[in-house]
């Protein structure tokens, strides 16, 4: 737990934890609203969004990429809604049509443009690259107080920290509205809560979280972060507030354990190379969900007898 | 000839022709088997199944290498992917059935976790066979470069088997897709048919891994079915139209990709399918957007015409500009809004129709008949001539417009 840890592991772990929390918070509401797969759609359209942003601006930098991806998510949500209404198609199929098409367009544009000298490649976008986000200038814990070393922190860290903070504060600010609108949209409308705007805002927030986490963990594994911790939390309690706390705990646990297993696990087995941290985080969150499915105190559906649920 | 035509006529080389035929077969199989998934409203299960193939590919590679093999045998990799895809499928089913989580959460969880595990395995393989390019990343987005004849044979045989299975299972699967409870009452094992349906989808996914990759194979299962649904209301036709849409997009996509460099096959196939989808969404005869707009305009015109004529009959002035334009175009009113001779005749006819309906609704308590009164349907469409004669008898003689 010395200088090496600060240099190589501290920032990836923090980025992983912030990403996991930022995704898990909106994930709670998406799951309860039966919109879990919006996360799936969003994570797939992040790639075309980033590619188009790169094409327009010609630079790889954070702000245009974030905007591009968030824009793509908004476009995807609107197009899904349009296809659903115009074609009278059920939501799952509408989503499937839209996000796969946008993803295909993204891959095609990416292959067409000469991006060989720039740092986006498809595999990276899909799998993430948490390990590479190390803090070169760190020499130990004291570097945390050293402004010149702090200035060389990977930019992904403050970015995801800010997004995480925004997501947390949005959740706190809109807590009452979210709670009411999630469980009873009609009642929420009757109270004068703009429920559909709130639902759209939730999706946009999820998109922003997905984009910020995309840097670190890639676009597909974000889905696991959206769904697994909240789903596991859902099986632990009947109270929304407790569910949120559980999901944050599960998200943090999967990020830390996932990184540790990926970075140090292979060494325990005598291998020399670390494995993908993002993939391991998803796997750990899946194991947590599996355990919750088997032993969670509130795992069964109301109305199912004990024998049937067992 | 230009490269596109060459490729279209399978003259662009051995490999390109192989890919084009394979893609067409795969597209047909995916389109027809994906139809049931769509009709059962479980389209996105295929997304989870597709992503769940990745760890299987990795495990199969590791097992084959540790047994001293090459590790790149397509059959072995596909077998491995089928096993984990099946496990993923059963897990979704189990979670949705035994816990309070909804199916969408189960789909998302399985998708993310299996894909993550697959990525972990890929990184293990990269370090394991240092220096040796395993090329397993090709399964993510498909890679058709260097496709072997035997790969194409696998796709062809697998695709044909999937189509055959679709044809054999079409009746029970249709029944389950439309009314699973009725199917259960008929003695079908709904759960088994669901699993068979998913098994079929999984087979297509696995076959398509090499060609379009696991992320985009979902599109080949969903888009053709959704597209075909626009063109017909009959389930047996949806299957084959979807197959045709899938086959055409597979073929055209592969051809386009062969006609120029840096055009990846998988995305192009999906984009061709998406193009057909958009065309269908807009221009399909009954369910398309254009058809709906035209239908709406016609309805609007009928309402305006009828209301305009009723106003003429009652000698009310018409102020609605659209109504006036409509009546003028038909020569029923003059430019100053005064009815022409035909206009007066038509107005009298409509007014009589309306009065007949009034009588009809007094006389007939049968909602099945009078319920069809919507202010637009001519009474002749609902009642017989002698019934109408009876209404006329109760009405009294005709009254000229203007003498009301």
Interface residues (C-beta under 8 A of the other chain):
Chain A: X31 X34 X35 X36 X37 X39 X40 X44 X83 X86 X87 X88 X89 X90 X92 X93 X94 X95 X96 X97 X100 X101 X103 X104 X105 X107 X108 X111 X112 X122 X123 X126 X127 X218 X220 X221 X222 X223 X224 X225 X226 X227 X228 X231 X234 X235 X262 X266 X271 X272 X273 X274 X275 X276 X278 X279 X280 X281 X282 X283 X285 X286 X289 X293 X296 X298 X299 X300 X301 X302 X309
Chain B: X38 X41 X42 X43 X44 X46 X47 X51 X94 X95 X98 X99 X100 X101 X102 X104 X105 X107 X108 X109 X111 X112 X113 X114 X115 X116 X117 X118 X119 X120 X122 X123 X124 X126 X127 X137 X140 X141 X215 X216 X218 X219 X222 X223 X225 X226 X229 X230 X262 X263 X264 X266 X267 X268 X270 X271 X273 X274 X277 X281 X287 X289 X292
